[in-house]
Amino acid sequence: MTDDRQERIRRRAHEIWEQAGRPEGAHMEHWDQATAEIDGSAKPKAKAAPKKAAARVAKPKAATPAKAAKPAKPKAKG
């Protein structure tokens, strides 16, 4: 890897990291994205999603049994 190419990748990876909100533990994803962009093998992404966001995917809720309707109370005569 040439020094110039590596420096461009490093700068781009840093930009991606900042745009993503400076998440911890995503350095390899940012480096790989920057490498792909510099090498022209991928379109630039507007913003990399933080890793924690993927964990926030809603889980399907367990089916609950339908509640039986309560019988109507008889009206008082008066």
C-alpha positions, 0 to 999 in steps of 0.5 A: 500500500503506498503511503499516499493511498494509505493516508487518503484512506486514513483521512476518509476513515476518520471523516466517516467515523466523525459523521457516524457520531464517533462510535467506539469499536467501528474502526474496521468498518470505517477503514473498509468503507474508506478503502472501498471508496478510495479504490473506487469499488463502492459508492460513498455512503452518506453516513455510517450507522452506529453499531448500537443502532442495529441492536435497537431493531424491534423484536416481535411481541409474543402473541397474547390471548384475546381477552373475553368481553365482560357481560353487560350489567343489567340496567336497574329499574327504578 
